[in-house]
Amino acid sequence: MGVIKLKNIRTFSYHGCLIEEGKIGSDYTVDLKIKTNLQKSAQTDHLADTVDYVHLNRIVTEEMAIRSHLLEHVAKRINIRVLAEIEMIEKTTVWVSKINPPIGGDVESVTIKMTEIRK
């Protein structure tokens, strides 16, 4: 089993329960970790034998562009779509972070972590 991790994918998105968050948006970062068998691609050196991280990045950016009230909702969508589109992935974990959240304090970010395993 091997791991591919995309770290610190930066997006400007419109998630949040406040009306203002849907209008003005804010900065987010996403980390995505997948577990898959990397043995074949390690031997063949062919992109077709591994998980294309360009595809993973596209899933994240497309899902982050769809407004959600909760970070949990967008994180679940990312995980489900990764498993649906890339059969060789066995497990996916996503961290979605809202930078400088509007919670009335000096907080750098708030992060949601969710994992899905292929059934």
C-alpha positions in Angstrom: 0.0 0.0 0.0 1.2 3.5 -0.8 0.2 7.1 0.0 -0.3 10.1 -2.2 -0.8 13.4 -0.4 -1.7 16.8 -1.8 -0.8 19.5 0.7 -2.1 23.0 1.0 -4.4 23.3 -2.0 -5.5 26.9 -1.8 -8.9 28.0 -2.9 -11.1 31.1 -2.5 -14.6 29.7 -1.7 -18.0 30.7 -0.3 -18.7 28.2 2.4 -20.4 29.1 5.7 -23.7 29.5 7.5 -23.6 33.3 7.5 -25.1 35.2 4.6 -22.0 37.3 4.3 -19.8 34.3 3.8 -21.8 33.4 0.8 -21.3 36.8 -0.7 -17.8 37.8 0.2 -16.1 34.4 0.4 -12.8 33.6 2.2 -9.6 31.7 1.8 -9.4 27.9 2.4 -6.8 25.2 2.3 -7.3 21.6 1.6 -5.1 18.6 2.2 -5.9 15.3 0.6 -4.4 11.9 1.4 -5.2 8.7 -0.5 -4.1 5.1 0.0 -3.6 2.9 -2.9 -1.3 0.2 -4.3 1.7 1.9 -5.9 3.7 -1.2 -6.7 2.7 -1.5 -10.4 3.4 2.1 -11.2 6.7 1.9 -9.3 7.8 -0.9 -11.7 6.3 0.4 -14.9 6.8 4.2 -14.6 3.5 4.7 -16.4 1.0 7.3 -15.3 -1.9 5.0 -16.3 -0.8 2.6 -13.5 -1.1 5.1 -10.7 -3.4 7.8 -9.3 -3.0 11.1 -11.3 -2.7 13.9 -8.7 -3.9 16.3 -11.4 -7.3 14.5 -11.3 -7.3 14.6 -7.5 -6.6 18.4 -7.5 -9.4 18.9 -10.0 -11.9 17.1 -7.8 -10.9 19.2 -4.8 -11.1 22.6 -6.7 -14.4 21.7 -8.3 -16.0 20.6 -5.1 -14.7 23.6 -3.2 -16.4 25.8 -5.8 -19.8 24.5 -4.8 -21.1 26.5 -1.8 -21.8 24.5 1.4 -22.9 25.8 4.8 -20.7 23.3 6.6 -17.1 22.2 6.0 -18.2 18.7 6.8 -20.5 18.7 3.8 -17.8 19.7 1.3 -15.2 17.3 2.9 -17.7 14.4 2.5 -18.4 15.4 -1.1 -14.6 15.4 -1.9 -14.1 12.0 -0.3 -17.1 10.4 -2.0 -16.2 11.8 -5.4 -12.5 10.6 -5.1 -13.7 7.0 -4.4 -16.4 7.2 -7.1 -14.0 8.4 -9.9 -10.8 6.5 -9.1 -11.4 2.8 -8.5 -7.9 2.0 -7.4 -8.1 4.2 -4.3 -8.9 2.2 -1.1 -9.0 5.1 1.5 -9.2 8.8 1.3 -8.8 11.5 4.0 -9.4 15.2 3.5 -8.7 18.2 5.7 -10.6 21.3 4.8 -9.5 24.5 6.6 -11.1 27.9 6.7 -8.5 30.6 7.1 -9.3 33.3 9.6 -12.8 32.2 10.4 -15.4 34.8 11.5 -15.8 33.4 15.1 -15.0 36.5 17.1 -11.5 35.7 18.1 -7.9 35.5 16.9 -8.0 32.1 15.2 -5.7 31.3 12.3 -8.0 28.5 10.9 -10.6 25.9 11.7 -10.1 22.5 10.2 -12.4 19.5 9.5 -10.9 16.1 8.9 -12.9 13.3 7.4 -12.1 9.8 6.1 -13.9 7.4 3.8 -12.9 3.8 3.1 -14.0 1.8 0.0 -16.6 -0.7 0.9 
